[in-house]
Amino acid sequence: MKKVFFIMLVSLMAIATFAQSEKYIKAMEAKIAMLDSNNSADAWKELANSFERIAEAEKTQWLPYYYASYSNVMIGYASMPQDGGMGDNSSITDPYADKAESLLNKAMALTTPNTEIFCVKKMVHSLRMMGNPMSRYMTEGAKATEALAKAKELNISNPRIYILEAQDKFYTPEQFGGSKAEAKLLFEKAQNLFDTYKTENSIAPNWGRSQVKYFMSQM
């Protein structure tokens, strides 16, 4: 009798776990579908809050923290002045960079080092640098370069690596090493990698295609 009861209990636990897992996957899929269509700070804020709520509900999953971190970086980018000025905007960008870093640290604590983590780590440091390029290029710029090199070391075929490299080349003035021609080659490389890129599952990182399409249209 005890054996039958134990089997029933294990079965019920398995069903509950499956239902919870299915609910988590569905919630993640719905939010991930919005990643490549967001184009405003408010939209990114809503998405960041959604991923953070999922993360706090699940607690043992690294991906919600990762996506919440990525979304906070994108809030920072979208919140910057659009006049092309290179002044001190750190009061705008730093709070989002700090939040993104905190969330990314939580993601890192729940998984082994991987290329996706270091891509977003690169973005966090780039956001901090963009907050005050003149005073932070040598510090935050170097950390961003180091993080991207680590991402490439872990998976040289990750298309997001080349999107980030291409954006750096696109936005950096030529006298400081920028090049629209080199950026185009890197975006093309990212596109070619996307053509054969396979994700592990439906909620694994797969963002970036719309960014490639946008920048290629600017060339």
C-alpha positions in Angstrom: 0.0 0.0 0.0 2.8 2.4 0.9 4.5 1.6 -2.4 1.4 2.4 -4.3 0.9 5.7 -2.4 4.6 6.6 -3.1 4.2 5.9 -6.8 1.0 8.0 -6.9 2.8 10.9 -5.1 5.7 10.8 -7.5 3.4 10.8 -10.4 1.4 13.8 -9.1 4.7 15.7 -8.5 5.8 15.0 -12.0 2.5 16.2 -13.5 2.7 19.4 -11.4 6.4 20.0 -12.4 5.5 19.5 -16.1 2.6 21.9 -15.8 4.7 24.5 -14.2 7.5 24.0 -16.8 5.0 24.3 -19.6 3.6 27.5 -18.1 7.1 28.9 -17.8 8.0 28.1 -21.4 4.7 29.6 -22.7 5.3 32.8 -20.7 8.9 33.1 -21.9 8.0 32.4 -25.6 5.4 35.2 -25.5 7.9 37.8 -24.3 10.8 36.6 -26.4 8.7 37.1 -29.5 8.7 40.8 -28.8 12.5 41.2 -28.6 13.1 42.0 -32.2 10.2 44.4 -32.6 10.6 46.7 -29.6 11.8 50.2 -30.5 11.0 52.5 -27.6 12.3 52.9 -24.0 8.8 52.3 -22.6 8.3 49.1 -24.5 11.7 47.8 -23.3 10.7 48.8 -19.7 7.6 46.7 -19.9 9.5 43.8 -21.3 12.2 44.1 -18.7 9.7 44.1 -15.9 7.9 41.0 -17.4 11.2 39.0 -17.6 12.1 40.0 -14.1 8.7 38.8 -12.7 9.2 35.5 -14.5 12.7 35.3 -13.0 11.5 35.9 -9.5 8.8 33.4 -9.9 11.1 30.7 -11.2 14.4 31.6 -9.3 16.4 28.7 -10.6 16.2 29.6 -14.3 19.0 31.8 -15.8 17.3 32.9 -19.0 14.7 35.2 -17.5 17.4 37.1 -15.6 19.5 37.2 -18.9 16.6 38.6 -20.9 15.7 41.1 -18.2 19.4 42.2 -18.2 19.4 42.6 -22.0 16.2 44.5 -21.9 17.6 47.0 -19.3 20.6 47.6 -21.6 18.2 48.4 -24.4 16.3 50.8 -22.2 19.5 52.6 -21.6 20.3 52.8 -25.3 16.8 54.0 -26.2 16.8 56.6 -23.4 20.0 58.4 -24.6 19.6 61.8 -26.4 19.2 61.4 -30.1 21.2 64.5 -31.1 24.4 62.5 -31.5 26.1 64.4 -28.6 29.1 62.9 -26.9 28.7 64.6 -23.5 28.1 63.2 -20.0 24.8 61.2 -20.1 25.8 58.9 -17.3 22.9 60.0 -15.1 20.7 58.5 -17.8 22.6 55.4 -18.7 24.2 54.3 -15.4 21.0 53.3 -13.6 20.1 50.9 -16.4 23.6 49.6 -16.7 23.7 48.9 -13.0 20.4 47.2 -13.1 21.4 45.1 -16.1 24.7 44.1 -14.4 22.8 43.0 -11.2 20.4 40.9 -13.2 23.2 39.4 -15.3 25.1 38.4 -12.2 22.1 36.5 -11.1 21.9 34.7 -14.4 25.6 33.9 -14.2 25.1 32.3 -10.8 22.6 29.9 -12.3 24.5 28.6 -15.3 28.0 27.9 -16.6 29.9 30.6 -18.5 28.5 30.9 -22.0 28.8 33.1 -25.1 25.3 34.7 -24.6 26.2 35.9 -21.0 29.3 37.6 -22.3 27.6 39.2 -25.2 25.3 41.0 -22.8 28.2 41.7 -20.4 29.8 43.5 -23.4 26.7 45.5 -23.9 26.5 46.5 -20.2 30.1 47.9 -20.4 29.4 49.6 -23.8 26.3 51.3 -22.3 28.4 52.6 -19.4 31.0 53.9 -21.8 28.4 55.6 -24.0 27.2 57.4 -20.9 30.5 59.4 -20.9 32.7 58.3 -23.8 35.5 60.8 -23.2 36.2 59.7 -19.7 35.3 56.0 -19.9 36.7 54.8 -23.2 39.9 53.4 -21.7 38.1 51.7 -18.8 34.6 50.6 -19.8 35.6 50.3 -23.5 38.4 47.9 -22.6 36.0 45.8 -20.4 33.6 45.6 -23.3 36.3 44.4 -25.7 37.4 41.8 -23.1 33.8 40.5 -22.7 33.3 40.2 -26.4 36.6 38.3 -26.8 35.4 35.9 -24.2 32.1 35.4 -25.9 33.9 34.6 -29.1 36.2 32.2 -27.3 33.2 30.3 -26.0 31.4 30.1 -29.4 32.9 31.7 -32.4 29.7 30.9 -34.4 27.4 33.1 -32.4 26.0 35.7 -34.8 25.4 38.2 -32.0 29.1 38.6 -31.5 29.4 40.0 -35.0 26.4 42.2 -34.6 28.0 43.8 -31.6 31.4 44.2 -33.4 29.6 45.6 -36.5 27.7 48.2 -34.4 31.0 49.3 -32.8 32.5 49.8 -36.3 29.4 51.5 -37.6 29.1 54.1 -34.8 32.9 54.8 -34.1 34.3 57.7 -36.1 36.9 56.7 -38.7 39.7 58.5 -36.9 39.2 56.3 -34.0 39.0 53.0 -35.9 35.4 53.0 -37.2 34.5 51.9 -40.7 31.1 51.5 -42.4 32.7 49.1 -44.9 34.0 46.8 -42.2 30.7 47.1 -40.4 28.9 45.9 -43.5 31.2 42.8 -43.8 30.5 42.0 -40.1 26.7 42.4 -40.5 26.9 40.1 -43.6 28.8 37.6 -41.5 26.2 37.7 -38.8 23.4 37.2 -41.5 25.3 34.2 -42.9 25.6 32.7 -39.5 21.9 33.2 -38.8 21.1 31.3 -42.0 22.5 28.1 -40.4 22.2 29.0 -36.7 20.2 26.5 -34.5 19.0 27.3 -31.1 18.8 24.7 -28.3 15.1 25.3 -27.7 12.3 27.8 -28.2 13.5 30.1 -25.5 17.2 30.1 -26.1 18.7 33.5 -27.2 18.0 34.1 -30.9 17.7 37.9 -31.1 19.5 40.1 -33.6 18.0 39.4 -37.0 16.0 42.6 -37.1 19.1 44.6 -36.1 21.1 43.1 -39.1 18.2 44.0 -41.4 18.1 47.5 -40.1 21.8 48.3 -40.4 22.1 46.6 -43.8 19.4 49.0 -45.0 21.5 51.9 -43.8 24.6 50.9 -45.8 
